Amino acid sequence: MALSYKARRRWSLIILLVGLPLYIVAAVTVVDWMNRPPVWLELVVYVALGFLWMAPFRFVFLGVGRADPDAAPDDKHD
């Protein structure tokens, strides 16, 4: 079942405002458990974790920045 445009916008907002900060805290905790690795390894871990959080939510964010495809077109012509 596909989510509607409005549902995807709402879920993307919740994910960005609640889920992403929690994920950032988790990523920093994971790197902290590594006992301060070399800078290059730390960067690789942060980049990998940065892409990892997006993978499950890709379908939610697709098309959210575009105009609502379900909205009625405006009848105004200039």
N, C-alpha and C positions, 0 to 999 in steps of 0.2 A: 504494500500500500504506500503510495507516494504522498508526501506531505504537501499541503497547499503552500502557496507563496507566503501567506501571512503566518502560517505555523512555522515555516522555515526561518522567517525573520525573527519571530519570537524566540525560537530555540537558539538561533545564532547569538542573539543578545544575551540570553542566559548563559550560554557556553562561554562567551567572551568576558562577561562580568563576574561570573562565579567560578566556572570551571577552569579557566585559564590561570587566574591567580593561585588556585589550589594546585594546579599542575606545576606552576613555577616553584612553589614552595617544595613540592615533591622532588623536582629536578635538582634544586639546590641541596636538598637533603641527601639525594643519591650521590652527588659530587662530594659532599662533605664526608660521607661514609668512606670515600676512596682515600682519605687521609691526605688531602691536598696534592693531587697528582701534578705532573709537569703541565705547564701552561698549554702546550699544544694538545695534550690529551684531554685536558679540561675543555678546551674549545671544541674538540671533536665530539665529546660527550654532549655538550650543550647544543651543538648544531644537530646532532642525531636526535636528541630528545625534542628539539624544536620542531623537527619534521614529524616525529612520531605522534605527537598529540593531534596533528591535523588529520592523519589518515582515517580514523574512524568517523570523523565529522565532515568529510569532504562533501557528501551528498547534501548536508544541511546548508553549507555555505555557497554551493553552486547557484549562481543567478540571483543571489540576494541583493547585489548592488545594482541590478538592472531595474527598469520600471516593472510594475506589476503586470504580468501578462494576462491576468484575469480581469483587470479593470476595464471599464467601458472607455472607449476612445473619446476624447474631447471633440465636441462638434464645433469648436471655435476655429475659424480659419482667418488668417490675417491677410 
